[in-house]
Amino acid sequence: MKSRICILVSAALLCVSQLPQAALAADEDARISDLERKLEQSLQLIQQLSARVKQLEAGAAAGGETAAAQAPQAPQAPQVPQAPQETAEMHQQMGQMGGMESASAGVPFHGFADVGGGTRQGEPKGFTTGSLDMYLAPQFSDRVRGLFEALIEFDDSGEPGIDLERAQIGYAFRDEFTLWGGRFHTPFGYYNTAFHHGQLMQTSIRKPRFLDFEDKGGVMPSHTVGVWATGKFRLGESKFAYDAFVGNSPSIVDNTLDMNNIGSRNHNASTGLNVGYLGAGGSLKVGGHYYRARVADDSDPADVTDMSFVGPYAVYDDGLWEAIYEYYRYNNDNVISNTGAPTGDHRSVAWFAQLGRRFGPWMPYARYEKASFTQADNYFSLLANGRSYTRELGGLRYDVNPRAAFTVELNHTKQDDLSLPDYNEFRFQYAIGF
């Protein structure tokens, strides 16, 4: 505003200063008439300058708005719809932990690492290098998003390897419906999707043995390659959550579950459903799950099993107490059996219960696991760890800060197969997140 006044005043002074000196010598009437004429010209010039100033100011404001609109914006978390529970909770926890983001690409990058060691009867003792887990969670808009996770770890022979654990791209139509495609954690129960490969995220060092990842001897299809629909519906102060998915049926290769990343070997699909009720301000989740798949092994001719399970689960975590319970009842059918095991239905059961209590940064916890796997069922008898067992586990975790924790853990595992020995195991671990 001050610059505009200065322009107008300067223009007036300029016009006045250019009055011819000869006019001063004229008579009084002629001089006044000449002054009035020049003053009128000066006023017209001032009006023109004033209009031009307004035009320039308007153009500058519009240009500023255009530049601001065209300038690259810092990535912001989408407001609606929200990400499904697995990704949203992960982002929230990592945001609290000070996860870094790539300013140039606007892609959140996070990771986990751990070191530790321990001893187990019949196995090497000493220190271990743990693993390095890295994931990218790009969100290209408030609806298009992705999750890509790579894990670097050592196998049982000590050789390093890189696994693409998750590679999924999704579109969020709304809070009630998000559709993902690719390789994802199979959404059965609670534990498998709540605790991914980052050791810092889960309370215990060891997962329940039957829920471990496929390459670690787990007997559950913890990953699926396919399509997954998920969402939440509000029920007053509570929510109803669901997961429905279809993917490639797994196979058994070298006594290990293979999730068939490049296509189904037996041209069959796996399907599943998980429903849950979220209440108590998000502290409580109770629900049930169902899964089915046709599984063939790598023998010639192949053994084929229709594998399915159903069961309830319950979780309570209010920041002080943590309680988790999951139950799996298997109803497997030996469709084609070349092992001598009878065809037909075979029933098995697996479950665990875990309880922990926080005392400031300290958290003691305990877990009981039990699996009763029928060996007449080809699905379990063909898997290396498909044996019945009972495990008691206890540990103590200390949160150094929100991005680091030290944990010690002891378990006793009793194997019901008399050809396999019982064993005790002690583990310690230091895990970080970034």
C-alpha positions in Angstrom: 0.0 0.0 0.0 2.8 2.4 0.8 4.5 1.7 -2.5 1.3 2.5 -4.3 1.0 5.9 -2.5 4.6 6.7 -3.4 3.9 6.0 -7.1 0.9 8.3 -7.1 2.7 11.2 -5.3 5.8 10.9 -7.5 3.6 11.0 -10.7 1.8 14.1 -9.5 5.1 15.8 -8.6 6.6 14.8 -11.9 3.7 16.4 -13.8 3.7 19.5 -11.8 7.4 20.0 -12.2 7.1 20.0 -16.0 4.9 23.1 -16.1 6.5 25.5 -18.5 8.2 28.5 -17.0 6.7 30.7 -19.7 3.3 30.4 -18.1 4.4 32.3 -15.0 4.9 35.4 -17.2 1.3 35.3 -18.6 -1.5 37.2 -17.1 -3.3 35.9 -14.1 -6.4 34.5 -15.9 -4.3 32.7 -18.6 -2.0 31.3 -15.9 -4.9 29.9 -13.9 -6.5 28.5 -17.0 -3.3 26.8 -18.0 -2.8 25.4 -14.5 -6.3 24.0 -14.4 -5.7 22.3 -17.8 -2.5 20.7 -16.7 -4.0 19.7 -13.4 -6.7 17.9 -15.3 -4.1 16.1 -17.3 -2.2 15.2 -14.2 -5.4 13.8 -12.6 -6.0 11.6 -15.7 -2.4 10.4 -15.6 -2.7 9.6 -11.9 -5.9 7.6 -12.5 -4.2 5.7 -15.3 -1.2 4.9 -13.0 -3.6 3.9 -10.2 -5.4 1.5 -12.5 -2.1 0.0 -13.7 -0.9 -0.5 -10.2 -4.1 -2.4 -9.3 -3.6 -4.5 -12.4 0.0 -5.3 -11.5 -1.0 -6.2 -7.9 -3.7 -8.5 -9.1 -1.4 -10.2 -11.5 1.2 -10.7 -8.8 -1.3 -12.2 -6.4 -2.6 -14.6 -9.1 1.0 -15.5 -10.0 1.7 -16.3 -6.4 -1.3 -18.5 -6.1 -0.3 -20.3 -9.4 3.2 -20.8 -8.2 2.0 -22.1 -4.9 -0.3 -24.5 -6.6 2.5 -25.7 -9.0 5.1 -25.9 -6.3 5.8 -29.4 -5.0 4.0 -30.1 -1.8 5.4 -32.1 1.1 3.8 -35.5 1.3 0.8 -35.6 3.7 -1.0 -38.5 5.2 -4.3 -39.0 3.4 -7.3 -38.1 5.5 -9.9 -40.3 3.9 -10.1 -43.2 3.4 -7.8 -44.6 6.0 -5.3 -47.4 5.4 -6.2 -50.9 6.5 -5.3 -51.9 10.0 -2.0 -53.6 9.2 -0.5 -50.6 7.3 -2.1 -47.8 9.4 -0.9 -49.2 12.7 2.6 -49.8 11.3 2.8 -46.2 10.0 1.5 -44.8 13.3 4.0 -46.8 15.4 6.9 -45.9 13.2 5.8 -42.3 13.1 6.0 -42.2 16.9 9.4 -43.8 16.6 10.7 -41.0 14.4 10.8 -43.0 11.1 12.5 -41.0 8.4 10.9 -40.1 5.0 12.5 -39.4 1.7 12.0 -35.7 1.1 12.8 -35.9 -2.6 10.5 -38.8 -3.5 8.0 -38.4 -0.7 8.2 -42.2 0.0 8.2 -43.3 3.7 11.2 -45.6 4.3 11.5 -47.6 7.4 13.4 -50.6 8.7 14.3 -52.9 11.6 17.4 -54.7 12.6 18.4 -57.0 15.5 21.4 -58.8 16.9 21.5 -61.4 19.7 22.4 -64.9 20.5 21.6 -67.8 22.7 21.8 -71.5 23.2 19.7 -74.6 22.4 20.4 -78.2 23.0 21.8 -79.8 19.9 22.4 -76.6 18.0 25.2 -74.0 17.7 25.6 -71.6 20.6 26.8 -68.1 20.7 26.0 -64.8 19.0 23.9 -64.2 15.9 23.7 -61.4 13.4 19.9 -61.3 13.3 18.2 -59.7 10.3 17.7 -56.4 8.5 14.1 -55.7 7.5 13.4 -52.7 5.2 10.1 -51.5 3.8 8.8 -48.7 1.6 5.2 -47.5 2.0 4.5 -45.1 -0.8 1.1 -43.4 -1.0 0.7 -41.8 -4.4 -2.6 -40.1 -3.5 -5.2 -40.4 -0.8 -6.3 -43.6 -2.4 -3.4 -45.3 -4.3 -0.8 -46.9 -1.9 1.8 -49.6 -1.8 3.8 -51.7 0.6 7.1 -53.3 -0.3 9.2 -55.2 2.2 12.6 -56.9 1.8 14.3 -59.0 4.4 18.1 -59.7 4.6 19.0 -62.6 6.9 21.1 -65.7 7.2 19.8 -69.2 6.6 20.6 -72.3 8.7 23.8 -72.9 6.8 25.0 -69.3 7.5 24.5 -68.1 3.9 23.0 -64.6 3.5 19.8 -64.2 1.5 17.4 -61.6 0.4 13.6 -62.3 0.4 10.9 -60.0 -1.0 8.5 -60.7 1.9 5.7 -58.4 0.8 5.0 -56.6 -2.5 1.4 -55.2 -2.6 -0.3 -52.4 -4.3 -3.7 -51.2 -3.2 -6.6 -48.8 -3.9 -8.7 -47.4 -1.1 -12.2 -46.8 -2.3 -13.3 -45.7 1.2 -12.7 -46.7 4.8 -15.0 -49.6 4.4 -13.3 -51.1 1.3 -9.6 -51.2 0.3 -8.4 -53.6 -2.3 -4.8 -55.0 -2.4 -3.0 -57.1 -4.9 0.3 -58.9 -4.8 2.1 -60.8 -2.0 0.8 -60.0 1.5 0.6 -61.5 5.0 -2.3 -63.9 5.0 -4.9 -62.2 7.3 -5.9 -65.0 9.5 -6.1 -64.6 13.3 -4.4 -61.5 14.7 -0.7 -62.4 15.2 0.2 -63.0 11.6 -0.7 -59.5 10.4 0.0 -57.5 13.6 3.6 -58.7 14.0 5.6 -58.7 10.8 9.3 -59.4 10.3 10.6 -56.5 12.4 11.6 -58.0 15.7 11.0 -54.8 17.6 7.3 -54.9 16.8 6.5 -58.1 18.7 6.8 -58.6 22.4 8.5 -62.0 22.3 11.7 -63.0 20.4 10.1 -66.2 19.0 6.8 -66.5 17.3 4.5 -69.4 18.2 6.2 -72.3 16.5 3.3 -73.3 14.3 2.8 -69.7 13.2 6.4 -69.1 12.2 7.2 -68.1 8.6 7.3 -70.9 6.0 11.1 -70.8 5.5 11.4 -71.1 9.3 9.4 -74.3 9.5 6.0 -72.8 10.1 3.1 -75.0 9.1 0.7 -72.1 8.3 0.5 -70.3 4.9 1.7 -67.0 6.4 1.9 -65.3 3.0 -0.5 -65.3 0.1 -0.1 -64.2 -3.5 -3.4 -62.9 -4.8 -6.1 -60.3 -4.0 -7.2 -59.0 -0.6 -10.2 -56.9 0.3 -10.3 -55.3 3.8 -12.2 -52.6 5.6 -13.9 -51.4 8.7 -17.4 -50.3 9.5 -18.3 -48.1 12.5 -20.8 -49.4 15.0 -21.3 -46.5 17.3 -18.0 -46.2 19.3 -16.9 -49.6 18.1 -15.9 -51.0 14.7 -16.5 -54.1 12.6 -13.4 -55.2 10.6 -13.2 -57.8 7.8 -10.7 -59.4 5.5 -11.6 -61.5 2.5 -8.9 -62.9 0.1 -8.2 -65.3 -2.8 -4.8 -66.4 -4.0 -2.6 -69.2 -5.2 -2.8 -72.4 -3.3 0.5 -73.3 -1.5 2.5 -76.4 -2.3 4.9 -78.5 -0.3 8.4 -78.5 -1.7 11.4 -80.1 0.1 9.1 -80.5 3.2 8.5 -76.7 3.3 5.5 -74.7 2.3 5.9 -72.8 -1.0 3.6 -69.9 -1.6 3.9 -70.1 -5.4 4.9 -66.5 -6.2 4.8 -67.0 -9.9 1.6 -69.0 -10.2 -0.3 -71.9 -8.7 1.3 -75.3 -9.4 -2.0 -77.2 -9.1 -4.2 -74.6 -10.7 -6.3 -74.2 -7.5 -7.0 -71.1 -5.4 -6.8 -70.5 -1.7 -9.6 -68.5 -0.1 -10.1 -67.0 3.4 -12.2 -64.8 5.6 -11.4 -63.0 8.8 -14.0 -60.9 10.7 -13.5 -59.0 14.0 -15.1 -56.7 16.4 -13.1 -53.8 17.8 -14.2 -52.2 21.1 -13.1 -50.7 24.3 -11.6 -47.7 22.5 -9.5 -50.0 20.3 -8.1 -52.1 23.1 -10.2 -55.1 22.4 -10.5 -57.2 19.3 -12.4 -60.5 19.1 -13.2 -62.4 15.9 -13.0 -65.6 13.9 -11.2 -66.8 10.8 -11.5 -69.4 8.0 -9.1 -70.6 5.4 -9.1 -73.4 2.7 -6.7 -74.5 0.0 -5.8 -77.5 -2.1 -2.2 -78.4 -1.4 0.0 -80.7 -3.5 3.6 -81.8 -2.7 6.6 -82.3 -5.1 6.5 -86.1 -5.3 5.6 -87.9 -8.5 2.8 -88.7 -8.5 1.8 -85.9 -6.1 0.0 -86.2 -2.8 -3.0 -83.8 -2.7 -4.7 -82.5 0.5 -7.7 -80.3 0.9 -6.5 -78.2 3.9 -8.8 -76.0 5.9 -9.0 -74.5 9.3 -11.5 -72.4 11.4 -11.3 -70.9 14.8 -11.7 -67.8 17.1 -9.2 -65.3 18.4 -9.2 -62.5 21.0 -6.7 -59.7 21.8 -6.7 -57.1 24.6 -4.0 -54.4 24.8 -4.7 -51.3 26.8 -1.1 -50.1 27.0 -0.7 -51.8 30.4 -1.9 -55.4 29.8 -1.4 -57.5 26.7 -3.3 -60.7 26.2 -3.6 -62.7 23.0 -5.4 -66.0 22.3 -5.7 -67.8 19.0 -7.3 -71.2 18.2 -7.0 -73.3 14.9 -9.1 -76.4 14.2 -8.0 -78.2 11.0 -10.2 -80.4 8.9 -7.9 -81.8 6.2 -8.8 -84.3 3.6 -6.2 -86.6 2.0 -7.6 -86.5 -1.6 -4.7 -88.3 -3.2 -2.3 -90.3 -0.9 0.8 -92.1 -2.1 2.3 -92.2 1.3 0.3 -95.1 2.7 -1.8 -92.8 4.8 -5.5 -93.3 4.4 -7.6 -90.9 2.4 -10.4 -89.1 4.0 -10.8 -86.4 6.7 -8.3 -85.9 9.6 -8.7 -83.5 12.5 -5.9 -81.5 14.2 -5.8 -78.6 16.6 -3.3 -75.8 17.5 -3.6 -72.9 19.8 -1.6 -70.5 22.0 -2.3 -68.0 24.8 0.1 -65.1 25.7 0.0 -62.6 28.6 2.2 -59.7 29.4 2.2 -56.8 31.8 4.0 -53.5 31.5 5.8 -51.8 34.4 7.2 -48.7 32.9 9.9 -49.7 30.4 9.8 -53.3 31.7 7.5 -56.0 30.4 7.5 -59.6 31.7 5.5 -62.0 29.6 4.6 -65.7 29.2 3.1 -67.9 26.5 1.7 -71.4 26.3 1.5 -73.2 22.9 0.1 -76.6 22.0 -0.3 -78.3 18.6 -1.8 -81.8 18.1 -1.1 -82.7 14.4 -2.4 -86.0 13.2 0.4 -87.8 11.3 -2.2 -89.7 9.2 -2.8 -86.2 7.6 -0.4 -85.9 4.7 -0.3 -82.1 5.0 1.4 -82.3 8.4 3.4 -85.5 7.9 5.1 -84.1 4.8 6.1 -80.8 6.5 9.4 -80.8 8.5 7.9 -79.2 11.6 4.4 -80.7 11.2 4.7 -82.6 14.5 2.8 -82.3 17.7 4.4 -80.3 20.5 3.9 -78.3 23.7 5.9 -75.2 24.6 6.1 -73.0 27.7 7.8 -69.7 27.1 8.7 -66.8 29.3 10.6 -63.6 28.9 11.5 -60.1 30.0 11.6 -57.1 27.7 13.1 -53.7 28.4 12.3 -50.8 26.2 15.4 -48.6 26.0 13.4 -46.0 24.1 10.6 -46.2 21.6 13.1 -47.3 18.9 15.1 -49.9 20.8 14.4 -52.8 23.1 16.4 -55.6 24.8 14.8 -58.9 25.5 15.7 -62.2 27.2 13.7 -65.3 26.7 13.6 -68.9 27.8 11.4 -71.7 26.5 10.9 -75.4 27.1 9.6 -77.4 24.1 8.2 -80.9 24.6 7.8 -82.9 21.3 5.2 -85.6 21.3 7.0 -87.6 18.6 9.2 -90.0 20.6 11.8 -89.9 17.9 12.4 -86.2 18.5 14.0 -85.0 21.7 12.6 -82.3 24.0 14.8 -79.2 24.4 15.3 -76.0 26.3 16.3 -72.8 24.6 17.6 -69.5 25.9 17.7 -66.4 23.7 18.6 -62.7 24.0 18.1 -60.0 21.5 18.7 -56.3 21.0 16.3 -54.9 18.3 15.9 -51.4 16.8 13.6 -49.7 14.4 14.2 -46.7 12.2 
